[in-house]
Every structure is written in C-alpha cells, then in structure tokens.
Amino acid sequence: MTQVPQFILDHMWSKGEVCKIVCTQPRRISATSVSDRIASERGEGIGESVGYKIRLEGKGGRNSSIVLCTTGVLLRVLVSKSSCSSKTGPIKDDISGITHIIMDEIHERDRYSDFMLAIIRDMLPSYPRLRLVLMSATIDAARFSQYFGGCPIINVPGFTYPVKTFYLEDVLSIIKSNDGGNHLEDNTTSETPINNCELSEEEKLSIDEAINLAWFNDEWEMLSELVSSEGSLKLFNYQHSLTGLTPLMVFAGKGRVGDMCMLLSLGADCHLRSHDGNIALEIAERENQQEAAEILKKHMDNNFSNSIEEKQLLDKYLATVNPELIDEVLIEQLIRKICVDSEDGGILVFLPGWDDINRTRERLLASSFFKNQSKFMVIALHSMVPSMEQRKVFKRPPHGCRKIVLSTNIAETAITIDDIVYVIDTGRMKEKSYDPYNNVSTLQSSWVSKASAKQREGRAGRCQPGICYHLYSKIRAASLPDFQIPEIRRISIEELCLQVKLLDPTCKIEEYLSKTLDPPVLESIRHAILVLQDIGALSTDEKLTQLGEKLGSLPVHPLTSRMLFFAILMDCLNPALTVACASDYRNPFTLPMLPEERKRASAAKAELASLYGGSGDQFAVVAAFECWSNAKNMGLESRFCSQYFVSSSAMHMLSGMRKQLQKELVRSGFVPEDTTSYSMNAHDPGVLHAVLVAGLYPMVGRFSPNKKGKRAIIETAGGDKVRLHNHSINFKLSLKKNAEHTLIVYDEITRGDMGMSIRNCTVVGPLPLLLLSTEIAVAPAQDNDNGDGGDGSDYDNDDDNDEESEDEDEVKLEDAMEVDNKSSGDREDKIMSSPENIVKIIMDRWLYFGSTAMDVAQLYCLRERLSAAILYKVTHPRNSLPPMLGASMQAIACILSCDGCSGLPVTSDGVDTLATMVNTTYLGKPAPGTRRLGKKQKGQSTEHINSEESQIPGPSKGNISAS
C-alpha cells in the first residue's frame, strides 16, 4: 500500500500534472501508520505532501497530495457533496479535485466500502479524470473487475517468509507421538518448503531467471530444460527468491498440463504457497486454466490423508469432540509440544471470543508446566482488554521467557507482532449478523473464510519463517467459504438507507441498493424504511423529510440523532452526547483477567450507575465519563481508571467524539457555542431516563416470570423471550421475584452460543414511553378481562392459553383502534365523556396502562406539542421556540423530573396525575383534534422513546399504572 500511491504521485509530477490521491483504510490505526510510513519513505514530516484524516483527528489533508482516511470519512464526503450538488448544480474543487481513489483491504467488505463502490461507479462517467484502484492481498479480483465493466487486473508479487503448515490430522499425530522426536525437524508430515539453501547460488539464479522468462515472457525452453535435466525435489519445489513461485505454479498458471503432471508424478509439492499466499491450484483458477485446476483438485483430494493411521486418529477425535467448539485441552497439549521441541519464538493463538480466551488462559495457568512466569508470559488480546495489557503483546519477553498471545481476529490484519513464529488457528471467529425478520442481532462463533485463514497463516511469516497449525482438517479447510458474508448483508441498515436518500432524494432506496455488489436482504431494507418512517425521517411515500435531512446530517445513527434533538429540547445535552458517542464507539469498561478483579469491576460499574439512580448499564457509562473528566482535571485520571476498570484511551476517544459532535450541533445552529444552558437537567434522573428512551426506542422489553427456572426472562414487542447477560448491571434484578413486568430499554439482542441475551439495558417507567411511543390507543377499562386494575395480572397467561389470549387481545385491539375511525365517534365520546372515566391505554399494541380520561387527553396534548416542537427546531434551528411550545417543553421536563429514576416494582402506585402536574405549569388546553389518540402518521416529525409498563414511585399517588 505504501508504494502504489507514491508511484502514481511521482509519475504525475514527472509530467507536470496536478495529483490528489485519497487512500482509504478500514481502520484508524492503519490510516495513521501507513501515512507515517509513506511520509518517512519520502523523507518528510507527516502533514506536508502526505496527510491523513480520521474521525476526530487529521494532519495535512486539503493541501496534501496523498491523503489516508477511513472509509467512513470518504463516504461522508461523497454523500454530502452529492447532496449539495443535487440542490445547487455541479460542484467544483472537491470531488473534481481528486485524481485517484485507492481503496485498500477491499476484501473486508465493510458496509461503507460496498456502498461507496456503488457511488463511485455511478460517479466515474461524470469525472473522466478520476481513477479508482482497488487493492487487497486476498481479493476476488475477477468479481470486482466484472462489477466495474471488466476493468484491468494487475497482480503485484508481495513478499512474506515461508510458513510451514500443519492441519488437524498432523497435529493429532504430533501430539500422539511418544518417541521423543522433534516434529519441527521432521518434514514428512507437513506441507513445507524444501530448504533452498542446499542449492548453490548459481543454481538459484538460473532457476529464478528461468521462472521469470516462463512467467512473464512465455519462454519455456530454459525452465523445461532445467526440470528435465536436474530432476530433483530441491529444484521442483524451489521458490522464486522474490515471488515465491515454483515451477509447478508456473506450469499450472500457464496451462502447461503435461509439464505440470510430470512434476506431480515426481513428487512436486502442490501445497506450497507463493509470497502472495496462493497455491498452484489457486493460481490456475485465477488464470482461468480450468483443466489444470481440475487435475490439481483431484491430486489434492487423493492426498488429503497421508496415512491410514492419520485418518483413524482424525475419525476417533471427531467422534468424541465437537469441531465447532474450542478444545482447550488440545491447544494446551500443542503449545506444550511446541515449547518442548523449540527453544524460543512467540506463539499466537486465534480464538473466537473473550470466554474462549479466558478458559484457555485459565487452563494454561492451572498447568504446572506453564505456571512459572519467568518462563512463560500469557497475554490476552481483545478489544475490551486494558490498553496497558494490550501493549504487552508488542514487547519482546526477557531471554528464556516465551510469549503466548491468546487473541481474537483483532490480530489477523490490524497489527503485527514481530516475534511471533508459531500460529495456532482454531478456524473460528465471532461474527455479528442481523435477522431483519425478528429484529435480532446474532453474535455467534462461525468458521473463518479461506481469506481469513490465509491472513492468520501469514502472521507467522511476517518477520521470519514460521509455522501455522490449523486445528481443523484438510477437508474442512477445502470447504471453507472463499470470503466472509459482506457486512452490508449482516447489519441493520437504517443509517445506510438514510444516506441513500441524502445522496439522491428522488431515488427508491431498494432500487439504489440493488446496485451494490451484494445487495442487502429485501426484508432488511423494508424494515429500515419502516423505522425511518416511524421516526419521521421519511414520509409514507419514501420522500426525505426536513427532519430526515437533519438526522442524516449528523455523524451518528438516525435514532441517536433523534435522541440528541430531544435532549436539546429537554436541556439534557451533556449526558446525551456521552450516550451517543459510546453507542457509536465501544464500551469504555475493561475486562479484568483474574476472578477476584472481575467481581471488583462489576461492583465498580454498579457504583457508577448508582450515581444516576442505578439500574442502567448506559447510566454507568454516563457516570464513568463525568467522573473521569473530573478526575482528569484533578490529576487523578490514572487512579480513577485503575479503581473503576475504565479504559483511559476509550475515554479520551469519547471526549474527542463528544467535542466533534457538539461542534456539528453548533455548526447546524441547534445549539449556541456555550451549551451550558442546554444541560440544566443533565443530572435529573427522570429527564435522563426519557432521553435514553428517545435513543433506544423501540427496543423495549418487560420482565416476565420464567416457570422453567429461577431467573426471570425479558419479553419483547416481537414476542422474543431473552435473558439478561451476566455482565449487565440488572442481571441480579432477574433473580428477584418482585421484578415481574418491570420495563427496560436495551440497545440490542444478541444470539450467542448460550442463546439470546441482552447485555446493556436500563430500567424505565411508563411516562417516557407514553410520551414518545409510536402509537397509543384507549379502550374502556372493563375490556381488560385479564385483570381488574394496575396489578399487571394480564401478563401472566399460561402457555396453553397463549393462542386464545392472542385472539382476545386482537379483538380488544381492534376495539381500541376504533378510536381512529370516524365511524366510531359515539364509542370515542363514551370513553372520553367524563374526565374521571377509568380507561385503558394500549401502547404499541402490546403494553397496557390504566389511567383516567383527563390524563389521557393531557398526555396526547403533550405528544402533539412535542412533535410540533421538534418540527419547529428542525426547520428553524437558530430560533427559540414559540412561547406555547416552550411552555409545553417545560411541562414535559417537569413531569419527567417527578418521574425520577424509578421503574422497579415498589409499593407506591405511581406519579402525580398528569392533569395536576400539567396545570401547575400553566399549560393551555389541548390543541384541536387531540381526541384522536391513535398512531402517529409516518413521516411526521415525531420522536420515539422507549415505553415501560411498570409502576413508578413518585411524590404522591397518581392515576397512570400498569394494568
């Protein structure tokens, strides 16, 4: 990557032409490190002709000729410029000033790169001077070339040290061996390069020249003569000094089937890899030599098991061990064998997730062989491990001490540990996917792709020859997918769909995304459109609204943008900024290694959450940031991070993100430079709960008794029954008997190896939900046949009555929905005829609350005023709200403040009545038409906030309760 942009730049400058090269990287660390290296190679400082631009940070950029950036940065530039162009006509000096776009590591197929490819493909005809270069060591070149109309493919040989590879069959034989032999000195069981040093320098030069002539010039005489005259395995398996090509690879890639078969019959190794990571079969497939590829496949199939004993060992092992689970015993035995058979060299073990890392680490430390810390340094590498612990992986251990790194796929491409010699690849990884039919995110262990396996193997050969042990069979290796499923097909895409409309407001989202290399699932697109319509970003006919334009202008998810707008109206901006940035970055809490420290970390997190009333994982993050800021100002940052198990680097990142996001709000006119007055309610638990609901709705759940166990389960609007993860602050709440029907809002549901669970959630009360839900309806209280009041008994239906109950609920719901039907005027008048009438509020067609007609009318008035206030703020961001809307927002803040941080079941009946509280704020009568207590029309500028059905304690008893 460091050379290509320099070649282009020097070539353009030699012709006296202007050159502006933008290079994208999938990670921040890659963008900064590659820019540093290019600047160093050019003998200049970063920020001159070479710069970088990543989130929150940048050097050079506008005046630099080579700019490294993350894919998200370039995507926002393309979308924003296209959006401006659609309004003001063609633009100059920005996109037109770029001459080359280089997208590196394109094989990773993240959501931004796939979307960006579709944008750039449409742009290229309009910018004839613009050139696009796609780069990767493991790219599916033919497919990408076809996507761009058959563009040229250039293969550039790379360099890596030779890596000896073993598979599960070999590993089992190695461990079973009791003869004391050193497997590192035995080449008979592995696919290993022949030692080229046994050939003379003159012979090596001759073979190099012969391979060059054959590969690049199709001149075969010299290579054919050497092969036929020498006739030794040393020559057959010789690898070119620069490219790593063997004679077999050359014959296969050029379709010289006769010569290829001759070499195979004489014992040439078809498993050797060139320096770009390809074996002879892959080269033949890449060069479209079908006959050669078929012959190589058959030859390799016949050699999957090198001996009967090997096959028997494999069959016996797979009969007793599930290959999709991590075998810590086998890993320990293999590491021990490596340590016995070699004197030094770091060992890198790829594991799927934190639990696997922890179990493997504990097994190693429990062994008497690995207990001596002066001989073994066991390090965990995971995104949640403290940065100080992460940095240990780069330090060379003292002489006589061996480093053992247990890592997720974070070590696959993002970093290089220069003293790693041995790699143990379990072949498993944690992969996140999204089920649009159930709105469930799945985090499960799955098999890696061939591309990932090749990357892992290469970690052993970065700085010296190495060895890779794949803990899966050769047959499994051959059946792995070539590449992972693109991220655009594995995530929820609300943000992407909104970017499409900003890019081209007249297009249909489904039609535009169909132009991507691998379009998202249709159901995923439709679900995203519904969400955007519900929050008012899109109208019912899929047109971009003013609110949608503003939501998309901020560098966060649309739901998070909505939360920020609500927080501004509620004068609760500071904590909302923290929640917004944390949800877009990562959890700042670290995962200690020792059991006693894990208990302390859990207690520390709960202590922080208690500062905002407890019962909220999100509140723990808000409190942690505020306390960290105070500690930093007092010079106690290190002490605080250590005591409360907080990542200092994550906090600094959150701090920078908050500043950037606040600047965006200031630039858009939503808040002034001094935002102090917009955080007056930052420490009001009730208001803060509502702000959180605004950002997480419709992710609402309620505790439900679990008749099969002691722990309560969470029931969601979609009918899913999930558990709380033991890392959640509210985990203990699921063990309490009085937690039934407590409401929570959560960020996502994950489906892991142990089933579906919620990791981050906060307990909330009903008022925020009723104010910000998508729809509410009213029905006579006597329609509730499942209970007679606010005891929540209607939630305790037995499983065998579920079908009957659902039918009854459907009938009741239809009755309630009649409030929206003009023909039901008589029924509506009857329900709402008296202010003291007891009614039932049905929220989002699944949560029921008891109240009075007067309270419901006042509630709906506030919902209408809130919608109007948001719309006004969007259309007139720099203006103050009109007096009536301003008074309404104060009324809502007052009501939420009295709500407090409640939500847990208590003896108190509820909050002050809405009627009483609204009257104290001098709010006028409900606006015309507020008796239609139905669903908000899609496309309106309405805000959604999570609703909870549990009763809330307050200063006095009130009339809204769960029923």
Buried (B, 14 or more C-beta within 10 A) or exposed (E): BBEBBBEBBEEBEEEEEEBBBBBBBBBBEBBBBBBBBBBEEBEEEBBBBBBBBBBBEBBBBEEBBBBBBBBBBBBBBBBBBBBEBEEEEEEEEBBBEBBBBBBBBBBBBBBBBBBBBBBBBBBBEEEEEBBBBBBBBBBBBEEBBEBBEEBEEEEEEBEBBBBBBBBBBBBBBBBEBEEEEEBBEEEEBBBBBBEBEEBEEEBBEBBBBBBBBBBEEEEBEBBBEBBEEBEBEBBBBBBBBEBBBBBBBBBBBBBBBEBBBBBBEEEBBBBBBBBBBBBBBBBBBBBEBEEBBEBBBEBBEEEBBBEEEBBEBBEEBEEEEEBBEBBBEBBBBBBBBBBEBBEEBBBBBBBBBBBBBBBBBBBBEEEEEBEEEEBBBBBBBBEBBBEEBBEBBEEEBEEEBBBBBBBBBBBBBBBEBEBBBBBBBBBBBBBBBBBBEBBBBBBBBBBBBBBBBBBBBBBBBBBEBBBBBBBBBBBBBEEBEEBBBBBBBBBBBBBBBBBBBBBBBEBBBBEBBEBBBEBBBEEBBBBBBEBBBBBBBBBEEBEBBEBBBBBBBBBBBBBBBBBBBBBBBBBBBBBBBBBBBBBBBEBBBBBBBEEEEBEBBBEBBBBBBBBBBBBBBBBBBBBBBBBBBEBBEEEBBEEBBEEBBBBBEBBBBBBBBBEBBBEBBBEBEBBEEEBEEBBBBBBBBBBBBBBBBBBBBBBBBBBBBBEEEEBBBBBBBEEBEBBBBEBBBBBBBBEBEEBBBBBBBBBBBBBBBEEBBBBBBBBBBBBBBBBBBBBBBBBBBEBBEBBEEBBBBBBBBEEEEEEEBEEBBEEBBEBBBBBBEEEBEEBBEEBBEEEEBBBBBBBBBBBBBBBBBBBBBBBBBBBBBBBBBBBBBBEEBEEEBEEEBBBBBBBBBBBBBBBBBBBBBEEBBBBBBBBBBBEEBEBEEBEEEBBBBBBBEBBBBBBBBBBBBBBBBBEEEBBBBBB
